[in-house]
Amino acid sequence: MSTLRPFRSIAVAGALTLGLLSAACAPVAAPAASSLDTRNTIVVTGTGNAYGTPDVASVQIGVQSRNTDPKAAVADNTQRANALLDALKALGIEAKDLQTSNFSVMAQQDYDPASGQPRGTYTYVVDNTLTVTVRDLGKLGDVLSQAVEAGANTIYGVSFSVSDPAQLEAEARAQAMADAKARAEALAQAAGVALGGPITISEYLSTPPVPGPVFRAEAAAASAVPVQTGQMQVSLQVSVTYEIR
């Protein structure tokens, strides 16, 4: 009796091996096709625009100094930059809204104006530029004029924005979706099919910059500079896939 047990174990192991091989060789059923793949669809793009009045301005205000002595150029620039900062703070501009965006010292070769030939000497140019955020647009004209009075001689322009664009985006989004649905309904009617619900939606937001006045220090007057804020535009597009029946 004891001599038969090993053969029974081998037979059971062999049966298990054959069973596993049979399972591995069995064909695997292909997954069912997605219901989306079998739907008839139509894809449209809708556009919405919303307009609002800007309430924040950003302006680049700088001080440029020139001297044949680099130390003298830096010293003059530092003095004028500090005066500019004091003037802006006196107008109520907070420290968080004053950010140095550029400081550079560059050597420019001097040329003879008559011959155009280099003289072999250099003039050192020092630039210190601030990005100034103005949250009270009623002060913007005073900021520009007082900055020049304090020593600023480069102002690159003004850009406007809204502090909370969410309301404008929501308005533009609603218009874009309504536009997309109207287009889809018109196409479905022309094709003689029934329009179903949306399947996929993609959104694309665009906020064109509001052109600002280009302002140069040479044209500065003692009174506040007149500034027009214009209108802020938020444009939004949606791409919507609708089912059609």
C-alpha positions in Angstrom: 0.0 0.0 0.0 2.8 2.4 0.8 4.3 2.1 -2.7 1.1 3.5 -4.4 0.9 6.9 -2.6 3.7 8.6 -4.6 2.0 7.7 -7.9 -1.3 9.2 -6.7 0.4 12.5 -5.8 2.0 12.7 -9.2 -1.3 12.1 -11.0 -3.0 14.8 -9.0 -0.1 17.3 -9.8 -0.3 16.4 -13.4 -4.0 17.0 -13.5 -3.5 20.4 -11.9 -0.8 21.3 -14.5 -3.1 20.4 -17.4 -5.9 22.4 -15.9 -3.7 25.5 -15.6 -2.5 25.1 -19.2 -6.0 24.8 -20.4 -7.0 28.0 -18.6 -4.0 29.9 -20.0 -4.8 28.8 -23.5 -8.5 29.7 -23.3 -9.5 32.7 -25.5 -10.1 35.9 -23.6 -13.3 37.7 -24.4 -12.8 41.2 -25.9 -14.1 44.0 -23.7 -17.4 45.5 -24.7 -17.1 48.6 -26.8 -17.7 51.9 -24.9 -21.2 53.2 -25.4 -19.6 56.5 -26.4 -17.9 54.8 -29.4 -21.2 53.8 -30.8 -23.0 57.1 -30.3 -23.6 59.6 -33.1 -22.2 62.9 -32.1 -21.8 66.5 -33.1 -19.0 68.9 -32.0 -19.5 72.6 -31.8 -17.6 75.6 -30.4 -19.3 78.4 -28.5 -17.9 81.9 -27.7 -18.8 84.3 -24.9 -17.5 87.7 -24.1 -18.0 89.7 -20.9 -16.9 93.3 -20.2 -16.1 95.2 -17.0 -14.4 98.3 -15.7 -10.7 97.7 -14.6 -10.0 98.5 -11.0 -6.3 97.7 -10.8 -3.3 99.2 -12.7 0.3 98.1 -13.1 3.0 100.4 -14.2 6.7 100.2 -14.8 8.4 103.3 -13.3 12.2 103.6 -13.4 15.2 105.8 -12.8 18.1 105.9 -15.2 21.4 107.6 -14.4 24.5 108.2 -16.6 28.0 109.1 -15.6 31.6 108.4 -16.8 32.2 107.2 -13.2 30.3 104.0 -12.4 30.3 104.8 -8.6 28.9 108.2 -9.2 26.2 106.8 -11.5 25.1 104.3 -8.9 25.1 106.9 -6.1 22.9 109.3 -8.2 20.6 106.4 -9.1 20.2 105.3 -5.5 19.4 108.8 -4.3 16.7 109.3 -7.0 15.3 105.8 -6.5 14.9 106.4 -2.8 13.1 109.7 -3.5 10.8 107.9 -5.9 9.9 105.3 -3.3 9.2 108.0 -0.7 6.9 109.8 -3.2 5.0 106.7 -4.0 4.5 105.7 -0.4 3.3 109.3 0.4 0.6 108.7 -2.2 -0.6 105.7 -0.2 1.1 103.0 -2.3 1.8 100.1 0.1 5.1 98.3 0.3 3.5 95.0 -1.0 2.6 96.9 -4.2 6.2 98.1 -4.9 8.5 95.5 -6.5 11.9 96.0 -8.0 11.7 94.4 -11.5 15.1 95.5 -12.8 18.5 96.8 -11.7 21.3 97.0 -14.1 24.7 98.7 -14.7 25.9 98.8 -18.3 29.0 100.4 -19.9 28.3 102.2 -23.2 31.1 103.1 -25.4 31.3 106.8 -26.3 31.4 107.8 -30.0 32.5 111.0 -31.6 29.3 112.6 -33.0 31.1 114.1 -36.0 33.1 111.1 -37.2 31.1 108.3 -35.6 34.4 106.7 -34.4 34.8 105.4 -30.8 36.5 107.7 -28.4 37.9 105.0 -26.2 35.9 106.2 -23.2 32.7 104.8 -21.6 29.5 106.1 -20.0 28.0 104.0 -17.3 24.2 103.6 -17.4 22.4 102.5 -14.3 18.7 101.5 -14.4 16.4 100.8 -11.4 12.8 99.9 -12.3 9.8 99.4 -10.1 6.6 97.5 -10.9 4.0 99.6 -9.1 0.5 98.2 -8.5 -2.1 100.9 -8.1 -5.3 99.7 -6.5 -7.1 103.1 -6.4 -7.3 104.2 -10.0 -8.2 107.7 -8.9 -4.6 108.1 -7.8 -3.0 106.8 -11.0 -2.6 110.2 -12.7 -0.9 111.5 -9.5 1.3 108.5 -9.3 2.6 109.1 -12.8 3.2 112.9 -12.3 4.6 112.7 -8.8 6.9 109.9 -9.9 8.5 112.2 -12.4 8.7 115.0 -9.9 10.6 112.7 -7.6 13.2 111.8 -10.3 11.7 109.0 -12.4 12.7 109.4 -16.1 11.5 106.1 -17.6 7.8 105.0 -17.5 7.1 102.1 -19.9 3.3 102.1 -19.8 0.2 101.1 -17.9 -1.7 97.8 -18.0 -5.2 97.4 -16.5 -6.9 94.4 -14.9 -9.8 93.5 -12.6 -9.0 92.3 -9.0 -11.7 89.6 -9.1 -12.3 88.3 -12.7 -14.6 85.4 -11.5 -17.8 87.2 -12.2 -16.8 88.2 -15.7 -15.6 84.6 -16.4 -18.9 83.2 -15.2 -20.8 85.6 -17.5 -18.6 84.8 -20.5 -19.0 81.0 -19.7 -22.8 81.2 -19.7 -22.8 83.0 -23.0 -20.4 80.5 -24.5 -22.5 77.5 -23.5 -25.7 79.2 -24.8 -23.9 79.9 -28.1 -22.7 76.3 -28.4 -26.2 74.9 -27.7 -27.7 77.3 -30.3 -25.2 76.2 -32.9 -25.7 72.5 -32.1 -29.5 72.9 -32.3 -29.3 74.6 -35.7 -27.0 71.9 -37.1 -29.2 69.1 -35.8 -32.3 70.7 -37.3 -30.5 71.1 -40.6 -29.4 67.5 -40.5 -32.8 66.2 -39.6 -31.7 64.6 -36.3 -32.6 65.1 -32.6 -30.1 66.7 -30.3 -29.3 64.9 -27.1 -27.3 66.0 -24.1 -23.7 67.1 -23.9 -21.1 64.3 -23.6 -17.8 66.3 -23.3 -17.1 69.9 -22.6 -13.7 71.8 -22.9 -13.1 75.4 -21.9 -10.6 77.9 -23.2 -10.2 81.3 -21.4 -8.6 84.4 -22.9 -8.3 87.8 -21.3 -6.9 90.3 -23.8 -4.8 93.0 -22.2 -6.3 96.4 -21.9 -4.0 98.9 -23.8 -2.6 101.5 -21.5 -1.2 104.9 -22.2 2.4 105.0 -23.1 4.0 107.7 -20.9 7.4 109.3 -21.2 9.0 111.4 -18.5 10.0 114.1 -21.0 6.3 114.9 -21.5 5.4 115.1 -17.8 3.5 118.0 -16.4 3.3 119.2 -12.9 -0.4 118.4 -12.7 -1.9 114.9 -12.6 -1.5 113.0 -15.8 -4.9 112.3 -17.5 -5.6 108.5 -17.7 -8.4 106.6 -19.3 -9.0 103.1 -18.0 -11.1 101.8 -20.9 -12.9 98.5 -20.6 -11.8 95.0 -19.6 -12.8 92.1 -21.9 -12.9 88.5 -20.9 -13.3 86.0 -23.8 -14.1 82.4 -23.3 -14.7 79.5 -25.7 -16.2 76.1 -25.1 -16.0 73.0 -27.2 -19.0 70.8 -26.6 -19.7 67.3 -28.0 -23.5 66.6 -28.1 -25.1 63.2 -28.8 -27.5 63.1 -31.8 -30.2 60.6 -32.4 
